[in-house]
Amino acid sequence: MKTLFFSFFALLLLVGCSSKQEIAQRAVLKQTGEAKSGLVIVDMLADFGIEKWEGNRSVDTVVVHTAYSVEGEPYDPKNVYNIFKKYNVTSHYLIGRDGVIYRLADENDLAHHAGKSKMADGREGVNAFSIGIELINSQTDYPTKAQYTALAKLIKDIKTRHKIEHIVGHKDIAPTRKSDPWNFDFNELAMLLEN
Ligand SMILES: [Zn+2]
């Protein structure tokens, strides 16, 4: 019932309320949910950039990205979503500057977030066995404290469902094409994951 309630709120968020209302609703969502489970995820499911997966997808990697929108307010999650739509790509999760986590794709489905990519162990096509998480951020900015906290909580949650062996940045698996996650501190994340 609680889940239904949250989903309803998430739906409300999507149908275009004024930004002040939206922020207020997000705050309500966050507080109410955090009291219960420590993790709140707002559904903003993409109907693009996804391949439905038959059976259980085997996942052992999390890929961290950063992105912003080149159209409109660069840090507005809806604008970032629209840019993804334009290029027919998506991550599984998107984390706003305020630490709100949006679910764009089901973890069991393959999401097109990494492109042509290769792990240090030689495996190619990282999308097939990874979960992609985008933090809203630009090359000249830094991820916020709220984003690190939310990311760590999310990865801990993902680890309850998948045996995660690798947490990598996009640039680690596509070094000639990609430079994200920009200004991201993996030591900070590692520290939060230990707590
Ligand atoms: Zn990326």
Residues whose N, C-alpha, C, O or C-beta is under 5 A from the ligand:
A	BS01	ZN	H65 T66 H113 H170 D180
